[in-house]
Amino acid sequence: MSKTLLVIQREYATRVRKPSFWLLTILVPILLAALYAIPIYTALKPAEKTTVLVADESGLFGGMDRNDTLRADSRFCSTENIEYQYAATLEYARRQMDASDSIAAILYIRSRASGAIPTDACLYYKSDLPPQQVRYDVDRQLQRILRNRLLQAHNISGDEYALISNTKINLRTEDLETGRDAFVEVKTALGLILAMLIYMAIFMFGSQVMRGVVEEKSNRIVEVIVCSVRPFQLMMGKVVGIALVGLTQFLLWVVLTGIALVGIQATNSELFQTATQKHELTELATKGSDATLQMEQSTEMADLPQLVEGIASIDWGAILPAFLFYFIFGYLLYATLFAAAGALCDNDTDTQIFSLPLTVPLLLTILMMPAMLNEPSGTVSQVLSLIPFTSPVAMMLRIPFGVPLTQVYWSVALLVASFPLCTWLAARLYRGSILRYNRLASFRAKYKKKK
């Protein structure tokens, strides 16, 4: 046991001391923050002034240069930076574009016979494609003017149209017993993130085990090591040592992410506090008339973004232990197999050949994600959640939606029970192949009686 601990200490210290470990640990939270910050910065960045020439042969689309409320609510940027100018003909608009670099595009609307309303228009550009907000605003302006023409033709007032267009049914998905909102979009995003983290962790750290075995075998260092350490101790030392490296890295990511969340909550404390209160009142609403009255009073609160309210409703006390369990046992299950596969390889080329069949169950789970998200409690989801080689990814995809405890217990039991069996088989293969070069190990040859 002491020798195994020495191998674990060596594997852990060797990898933690590498600059790449700390570089990846620090860069991942920064890159994740940049994924959110860059789009926000780009959206808030003031847009440049652009000009669109309108050549309207029909004469029905005047007033595009008017400052309208429809333009102010663009989802891309402030369309007040777009200026519309009218040209008598398309040829004149072309000459204007050739003479000025500030003109982004020409909107050409053909005339139709008998004064009919045009049904198509063309946005011409030269060299550079117009920005997306320009194309979006041109389309909105055309639809606005066309709408107003139709309203006037059918004698419909703006208030009547607003009443018709704004009247809709808000469909919610709630649990009948608890009254909780399902927050399907939030849970889908969370399930995908957790499942992909498990997949990447198993593949990344399992590959490190394989590469470590291949490196020691190709350098003939393993011949010296096995003189003092048994092959099984060496294999388990590598597996557990790299597992501790992965847990350390995840712990650091959690700490850095927690610091970021604390900072966000500190700057938006009222938003998160209100979301938490609404979630607590939703739980109380099923426990008595007084709580139901409190729930009705909570409807007077300001509407919250679905993302914030959905995050507040997540049962993190169940998700975090489940993630830790499936990460540890999923990694241990695959790491022993990767170690055995590494013992069969003599170079990096061979590792690619052996990695594919080992990761097929994980890849199958990734490919089945759309079907599982479509029906989290369906037969496919349940089967993949019970198979030990697919349950780490499949179960983490389903847990945010709620999984019956019976299925969780069966999944845990099968995964824990399969680990010793896979370890025993991998240890046999590892011990029989670690000192073999340029040929595969044979179980039959290993146990063949000596004549």
URFENGI-V113504 format. One line per field, one symbol per residue. phi: phi as a letter, one per 20 degrees, with the letter a starting at -180 (. if undefined). psi: psi as a letter, one per 40 degrees, with the letter a starting at -180 (. if undefined). Layout:
# URFENGI-V113504
phi: ???
psi: ???
This chain:
# URFENGI-V113504
phi: .fffffffffffffeffffffffffefffffffffefffffffefgeffcccedddffmedenfeffdffffdfedafefedddcdcfcfffffffffeceeeeaceddfecfmmfffdbbcdeccmeffgffffffffffffffffffffffdldfffffffffeebdeeddcffeemffflfffffffffffffffffffffffffffffffffffemfffffffdcfgfffffffffffffffffffffffffffffffffffecfffffffffffffffffedqfffffffffffffffdgfffffffefeffefffffffffffffgfffffffffffeddbffffffeffffeggffffffeggffffbfdffffffffefgfdfgeffffeggencgfffffffffffffffffffffffffffecfdecmaffcffffdfffe
psi: ddddddddddddddddehdddddddddddddddddddddddddehhiihihhhhggddeefieeehhidddefiediheeehhhihididddddddddeheehdihhhhiiiiffihieiihhiihchhiiddddddddddddddddddddddefhiddddddddehihhhihihdddeiidfdddddddddddddddddddddddddddddddddddeedddddeddhiddddddddddddddddddddddddddddddddddddefddddddddddddddddeeeidddddddddeeeiihihdddddddehgddddddddddddddddddddddddddddeieidddddddddddeddddddddeddddddgdeiddddddedhdeeddddddddddehhidddddddddddddddddddddddddddeedehheiiihddddehih.
